[in-house]
Amino acid sequence: MRGSDLRPRTLFSGLNVAPLGISTGTTRWEFPYRNIDDGQVIRGFRRAIELGARFVDTADAQGGGHAERLIGKVLRECRADEVHVVSKVGRLRGSAVHPYAGPRVRHQLEQTLENLYQEDLAVYVLDSYDFGAGDRYLGAVVAQMHAMRDLGQIRAIGLRGPTSADSLERVRRFLWLVEEIQPDVVWAQVNGLLPAAVLEGGESLSDFTAKKGMGLVIASPLAHGLLAGHHNRRALGILCGHGTCVEAAAAVVERGLRELAGRFGHGRGTLARLALRSRLQRSPHAVVAVGVADEYLVDECFACLSGPLSEDDLTHIDDVLARIRLGIQEVAGDRAVHERVGGIG
């Protein structure tokens, strides 16, 4: 990873990876996938591999396996060192009565491995907290996950983590599931517009996972490119409920980013570096995954990580991002911004 002074992170016992990985999660995968440019995603993925990425975050629900198949296409031709892949389960039901019913998790893993052209997964993430009425499928799912790990089909069990958009009940549900499932890794969407949830007692998700000895995967660190200065109307529309305040929200984001650029410089990649570097320094055991839909943004991200930020710098970045969040809420009026912000992940 060019120019980076950041050391590899231990995601779980036996796996040390570079702190910056890549994700297919910032591409629009809704059926019928008209907005996906397969070539663009593949070019972005190839470029990231060239720049040293060895960690890939994807999911079976993205295009019903389409994202996994695109990743598999590149992995088949890849001659680089081993690439470690994370995928997820729990949102696609298929022909089963529930995404977690019966042997559904095991069967989906087999399909995911075929899609990815892989013999195993680094992490398999339980992506939903819904285990059926009365958690009827939870025990069987936990048994399947542990068995698949014991057999070497997956190397670590993952669980989706909460964000600031989640209710207190959902945060408590997460904490309870951690005890029931005993995951090795937590996966969460976290960025300046969507902070991680503050857990009970005021503990951060980063501190909680570190205390528990669990790895942390942070996805969507740039909020669809918004925090790198890219004017993404779709992401802004989600924030504002696709109302008339999109341009006002864009002005709020632009004003905050202009303040950061005034302090740190206007060079290419500066804003991406601030978003990524601050996230990595705030979570020293985490791996951060950036989207590959834009190969030019991939270049920015992988070339801009050198040089630590001071505590004063980190505080200033946090303050500016907090003002951006507040400003977006204000221009959106009484609309439930936090209920939608997770959609930009």
C-alpha positions as CSV (number, residue, x, y, z in Angstrom):
1,M,0.0,0.0,0.0
2,R,1.9,3.0,-1.3
3,G,3.2,5.5,1.2
4,S,1.4,4.1,4.2
5,D,3.0,3.9,7.6
6,L,0.0,2.0,9.0
7,R,0.8,-1.5,10.2
8,P,-1.2,-4.6,9.3
9,R,-4.2,-5.3,11.6
10,T,-5.0,-8.6,13.3
11,L,-8.6,-9.2,12.3
12,F,-8.7,-12.5,14.1
13,S,-6.2,-15.0,15.3
14,G,-4.2,-16.2,12.2
15,L,-5.2,-13.3,9.9
16,N,-3.2,-10.1,9.7
17,V,-4.2,-7.8,6.8
18,A,-3.4,-4.3,5.5
19,P,-5.7,-1.8,7.2
20,L,-7.4,-0.7,4.0
21,G,-9.5,-3.1,2.0
22,I,-12.2,-2.8,-0.6
23,S,-15.9,-3.3,-0.7
24,T,-18.7,-3.8,-3.3
25,G,-21.2,-2.2,-0.9
26,T,-21.1,1.3,-2.3
27,T,-22.5,0.2,-5.7
28,R,-26.3,0.2,-6.4
29,W,-27.4,-3.4,-6.6
30,E,-31.2,-3.2,-6.7
31,F,-33.0,-5.4,-9.2
32,P,-32.8,-5.2,-12.2
33,Y,-29.3,-3.7,-11.7
34,R,-29.6,-1.1,-14.4
35,N,-27.3,1.3,-12.5
36,I,-24.5,-1.2,-12.2
37,D,-21.5,-0.8,-14.6
38,D,-19.9,-4.2,-14.3
39,G,-16.8,-3.0,-16.1
40,Q,-16.4,-0.1,-13.8
41,V,-16.6,-2.4,-10.7
42,I,-14.1,-4.8,-12.2
43,R,-11.7,-2.1,-13.1
44,G,-11.9,-0.6,-9.7
45,F,-11.3,-4.0,-8.1
46,R,-8.3,-4.8,-10.3
47,R,-6.8,-1.4,-9.6
48,A,-7.2,-1.9,-5.8
49,I,-5.5,-5.3,-6.1
50,E,-2.6,-3.6,-8.0
51,L,-2.3,-1.1,-5.2
52,G,-2.1,-3.7,-2.5
53,A,-5.6,-4.5,-1.4
54,R,-5.9,-8.0,0.0
55,F,-9.2,-7.8,1.8
56,V,-12.6,-7.8,0.1
57,D,-16.0,-7.1,1.6
58,T,-19.1,-8.2,-0.3
59,A,-22.5,-9.8,0.3
60,D,-24.9,-12.4,-1.2
61,A,-27.7,-9.8,-1.1
62,Q,-25.9,-7.4,-3.5
63,G,-27.6,-8.2,-6.8
64,G,-28.6,-11.6,-5.6
65,G,-25.0,-12.8,-5.8
66,H,-24.1,-10.6,-8.8
67,A,-21.5,-8.7,-6.7
68,E,-19.9,-11.9,-5.6
69,R,-19.7,-13.2,-9.1
70,L,-17.9,-10.0,-10.3
71,I,-15.4,-10.4,-7.5
72,G,-15.0,-14.1,-8.4
73,K,-14.3,-13.1,-12.0
74,V,-11.3,-11.0,-10.9
75,L,-10.1,-13.6,-8.3
76,R,-9.9,-16.2,-11.0
77,E,-7.4,-14.2,-12.9
78,C,-5.6,-12.7,-9.9
79,R,-2.0,-13.7,-9.6
80,A,-1.4,-11.6,-6.5
81,D,-0.9,-12.9,-2.9
82,E,-3.9,-14.5,-1.2
83,V,-7.0,-12.2,-1.1
84,H,-9.2,-12.6,1.9
85,V,-12.9,-12.3,1.4
86,V,-15.8,-11.4,3.7
87,S,-19.4,-12.1,2.7
88,K,-22.7,-12.1,4.4
89,V,-25.9,-14.1,4.9
90,G,-29.3,-13.5,6.4
91,R,-31.1,-11.2,4.0
92,L,-31.9,-13.5,1.0
93,R,-34.7,-16.0,1.6
94,G,-34.6,-17.8,-1.7
95,S,-37.2,-20.6,-1.7
96,A,-36.8,-21.1,2.0
97,V,-39.4,-19.9,4.5
98,H,-36.8,-17.7,6.2
99,P,-33.2,-16.6,5.4
100,Y,-32.0,-18.6,8.4
101,A,-34.3,-21.6,8.1
102,G,-33.1,-25.1,8.1
103,P,-29.8,-25.6,6.3
104,R,-30.2,-22.3,4.4
105,V,-27.0,-20.8,5.9
106,R,-24.9,-23.7,4.9
107,H,-26.4,-23.9,1.4
108,Q,-25.9,-20.2,0.8
109,L,-22.2,-20.5,1.9
110,E,-21.7,-23.2,-0.8
111,Q,-23.3,-20.9,-3.4
112,T,-21.2,-17.9,-2.2
113,L,-18.0,-19.9,-2.4
114,E,-18.9,-21.0,-6.0
115,N,-19.7,-17.3,-6.9
116,L,-16.4,-16.1,-5.5
117,Y,-14.3,-19.0,-6.9
118,Q,-13.0,-19.6,-3.4
119,E,-12.4,-22.6,-1.2
120,D,-13.2,-20.7,2.0
121,L,-14.2,-17.3,3.4
122,A,-12.1,-15.2,5.8
123,V,-15.3,-14.0,7.6
124,Y,-19.0,-15.0,7.2
125,V,-21.2,-12.3,8.6
126,L,-24.7,-12.8,10.0
127,D,-26.3,-9.7,8.4
128,S,-29.7,-9.7,10.1
129,Y,-30.9,-9.9,13.7
130,D,-34.1,-11.6,12.7
131,F,-33.9,-15.3,13.5
132,G,-37.6,-16.0,13.2
133,A,-40.4,-15.8,15.7
134,G,-39.0,-16.4,19.2
135,D,-35.5,-16.7,17.7
136,R,-36.5,-20.2,16.5
137,Y,-33.7,-20.5,14.0
138,L,-30.9,-18.9,16.2
139,G,-29.6,-22.1,17.8
140,A,-29.4,-24.0,14.5
141,V,-27.7,-21.1,12.8
142,V,-25.1,-20.7,15.6
143,A,-24.4,-24.5,15.4
144,Q,-24.0,-24.3,11.6
145,M,-21.7,-21.3,11.8
146,H,-19.4,-23.0,14.4
147,A,-19.4,-26.2,12.4
148,M,-18.4,-24.4,9.2
149,R,-15.6,-22.7,11.1
150,D,-14.4,-26.0,12.5
151,L,-14.5,-27.6,9.0
152,G,-12.4,-24.7,7.6
153,Q,-15.1,-23.5,5.2
154,I,-15.0,-20.1,7.1
155,R,-12.2,-18.9,9.2
156,A,-14.2,-16.5,11.4
157,I,-17.8,-15.8,12.4
158,G,-19.0,-12.3,11.9
159,L,-22.0,-10.3,13.2
160,R,-23.4,-7.0,11.9
161,G,-22.8,-4.1,14.4
162,P,-25.2,-1.3,15.2
163,T,-24.9,2.4,14.1
164,S,-26.2,5.7,15.5
165,A,-29.3,5.2,13.3
166,D,-30.3,2.1,15.4
167,S,-32.7,2.2,18.3
168,L,-31.7,1.4,21.9
169,E,-33.6,-1.9,21.6
170,R,-31.5,-2.8,18.5
171,V,-28.3,-2.0,20.3
172,R,-29.3,-4.2,23.2
173,R,-30.3,-6.9,20.7
174,F,-26.8,-6.7,19.3
175,L,-25.2,-7.1,22.7
176,W,-27.4,-10.1,23.5
177,L,-26.5,-11.7,20.2
178,V,-22.8,-11.2,20.8
179,E,-23.2,-13.4,23.9
180,E,-25.3,-16.0,22.1
181,I,-23.2,-16.2,18.9
182,Q,-19.7,-15.4,20.2
183,P,-18.5,-13.8,16.9
184,D,-14.9,-13.4,16.0
185,V,-15.5,-10.2,14.0
186,V,-18.0,-7.3,14.0
187,W,-18.9,-5.7,10.7
188,A,-20.4,-2.2,10.8
189,Q,-21.2,0.8,8.5
190,V,-19.4,3.7,10.1
191,N,-18.6,7.2,8.7
192,G,-18.7,10.8,9.5
193,L,-22.4,11.0,8.6
194,L,-23.3,7.6,10.2
195,P,-21.2,7.1,13.4
196,A,-21.2,3.8,15.2
197,A,-23.7,3.4,18.0
198,V,-22.7,4.3,21.5
199,L,-23.2,1.2,23.6
200,E,-24.5,0.9,27.1
201,G,-22.3,2.8,29.5
202,G,-21.1,5.2,26.8
203,E,-18.7,2.6,25.4
204,S,-17.8,3.0,21.7
205,L,-18.2,0.0,19.3
206,S,-14.4,0.2,18.7
207,D,-13.6,0.0,22.4
208,F,-16.2,-2.8,22.9
209,T,-14.8,-5.0,20.2
210,A,-11.2,-4.4,21.3
211,K,-12.1,-5.3,24.9
212,K,-13.9,-8.5,23.7
213,G,-10.9,-9.5,21.5
214,M,-13.0,-9.2,18.4
215,G,-11.9,-7.8,15.0
216,L,-13.8,-4.9,13.5
217,V,-14.6,-4.3,9.8
218,I,-15.7,-0.8,9.0
219,A,-17.6,-0.3,5.8
220,S,-18.8,2.8,3.9
221,P,-16.1,5.1,5.5
222,L,-16.6,7.7,2.7
223,A,-20.5,7.7,2.7
224,H,-20.7,7.0,-1.1
225,G,-17.9,9.4,-1.8
226,L,-19.6,12.3,-0.1
227,L,-16.8,12.7,2.4
228,A,-14.2,12.6,-0.4
229,G,-15.8,15.6,-2.0
230,H,-17.8,13.7,-4.6
231,H,-21.3,15.1,-5.2
232,N,-23.5,12.0,-5.0
233,R,-27.1,13.1,-5.4
234,R,-28.4,9.6,-4.7
235,A,-26.7,9.5,-1.3
236,L,-27.9,13.0,-0.5
237,G,-31.4,12.1,-1.6
238,I,-31.5,9.2,0.8
239,L,-30.3,11.5,3.6
240,C,-33.1,14.0,2.8
241,G,-35.8,11.5,1.9
242,H,-35.5,12.6,-1.8
243,G,-37.2,15.8,-0.9
244,T,-36.5,19.4,-2.0
245,C,-33.6,19.8,0.4
246,V,-31.0,17.8,-1.6
247,E,-29.2,20.9,-2.8
248,A,-29.3,22.5,0.6
249,A,-27.8,19.3,2.1
250,A,-25.1,19.4,-0.6
251,A,-24.3,22.9,0.4
252,V,-23.9,21.9,4.1
253,V,-21.6,19.0,3.1
254,E,-19.6,21.2,0.8
255,R,-19.2,24.0,3.4
256,G,-17.9,21.5,6.0
257,L,-15.5,19.9,3.5
258,R,-14.3,23.3,2.4
259,E,-13.4,24.1,6.0
260,L,-11.4,20.8,6.2
261,A,-9.6,21.6,3.0
262,G,-8.8,25.1,4.2
263,R,-6.9,23.5,7.1
264,F,-5.4,20.4,5.5
265,G,-5.0,21.4,1.8
266,H,-6.9,21.2,-1.4
267,G,-4.8,18.5,-3.1
268,R,-6.3,15.4,-4.7
269,G,-7.1,12.8,-2.1
270,T,-6.9,15.1,0.9
271,L,-10.5,14.6,2.0
272,A,-10.4,10.9,1.4
273,R,-7.3,10.7,3.5
274,L,-8.9,12.7,6.4
275,A,-12.0,10.4,6.4
276,L,-9.9,7.2,6.2
277,R,-7.0,8.1,8.3
278,S,-9.1,9.5,11.2
279,R,-11.3,6.3,11.1
280,L,-8.2,4.0,11.2
281,Q,-6.6,6.0,14.0
282,R,-9.8,6.0,16.1
283,S,-10.1,2.2,15.6
284,P,-6.5,0.9,15.7
285,H,-7.6,-2.7,15.5
286,A,-10.1,-2.2,12.6
287,V,-9.9,-2.9,8.9
288,V,-11.6,-0.3,6.7
289,A,-13.2,-1.2,3.3
290,V,-13.8,1.4,0.6
291,G,-16.0,1.0,-2.4
292,V,-14.5,0.0,-5.8
293,A,-17.2,1.5,-8.1
294,D,-14.9,4.4,-9.0
295,E,-11.3,3.4,-10.0
296,Y,-10.2,7.0,-9.6
297,L,-11.5,7.2,-6.0
298,V,-9.7,3.8,-5.4
299,D,-6.5,5.5,-6.6
300,E,-7.1,8.4,-4.2
301,C,-7.8,6.1,-1.2
302,F,-4.8,3.9,-1.6
303,A,-2.3,6.7,-2.3
304,C,-3.3,9.0,0.6
305,L,-2.8,7.2,3.9
306,S,0.7,8.3,4.8
307,G,1.4,10.5,7.8
308,P,-0.5,10.3,11.2
309,L,-3.1,12.9,12.2
310,S,-2.5,14.7,15.5
311,E,-5.1,14.6,18.3
312,D,-5.9,18.2,17.5
313,D,-6.4,17.3,13.9
314,L,-8.7,14.4,14.9
315,T,-10.7,16.6,17.2
316,H,-11.1,19.2,14.5
317,I,-12.3,16.6,11.9
318,D,-14.8,15.2,14.4
319,D,-16.2,18.7,15.2
320,V,-16.6,19.5,11.5
321,L,-18.3,16.2,10.7
322,A,-20.6,16.7,13.7
323,R,-21.6,20.1,12.3
324,I,-22.3,18.6,8.9
325,R,-24.6,16.0,10.5
326,L,-26.4,18.7,12.4
327,G,-26.7,20.9,9.4
328,I,-28.2,18.1,7.3
329,Q,-30.8,17.4,10.0
330,E,-31.7,21.1,10.1
331,V,-32.2,21.5,6.3
332,A,-34.2,18.2,6.3
333,G,-36.6,19.7,8.9
334,D,-38.4,17.2,11.0
335,R,-37.8,14.3,8.7
336,A,-36.2,11.3,10.4
337,V,-32.8,11.7,8.9
338,H,-31.2,9.1,11.2
339,E,-33.7,6.5,10.1
340,R,-32.5,6.9,6.5
341,V,-28.8,7.6,6.9
342,G,-28.0,3.9,7.0
343,G,-29.1,3.6,3.4
344,I,-26.0,5.5,2.2
345,G,-23.7,2.7,3.5
